[in-house]
Amino acid sequence: MYRVTTDDQSQQQVYALPAEALAPFAEARATLEVAPWNGAPYHKHKPDSPMRALTFGPTGQGDVVYLILDDYRRVDILVVVWVEVMVNMEGESRKR
């Protein structure tokens, strides 16, 4: 198992997640504890890089960017984002 950590910045991003994002984020965090290499490489030209991204949420609204420190069996969460799609009266969608 890996120990998953957050710094002040990423912890504030977790606190700011909307209610509907909390369960999917918890599932993503659990994945990082057992299989952090399952995330996609953050840099597509460096597929073996320990900097990874994991998409979460029912339609992929969330993303966690993290760094794997294998020697310490630790995963440092760097960034947590959640994008909501708003639909206006004309049926056009935009990200918020």
Stockholm file with secondary structure:
# STOCKHOLM 1.0

chainA/1-96         MYRVTTDDQSQQQVYALPAEALAPFAEARATLEVAPWNGAPYHKHKPDSPMRALTFGPTGQGDVVYLILDDYRRVDILVVVWVEVMVNMEGESRKR
#=GR chainA/1-96 SS CCEEEECHHHHHHHHTSCHHHHHHHHHHHHHHHHCGGGSEESSTTCTTCSEEEEEESTTSCEEEEEEEEGGGTEEEEEEEEECCEEECTTSCEEEC
#=GC SS_cons        CCEEEECHHHHHHHHTSCHHHHHHHHHHHHHHHHCGGGSEESSTTCTTCSEEEEEESTTSCEEEEEEEEGGGTEEEEEEEEECCEEECTTSCEEEC
//
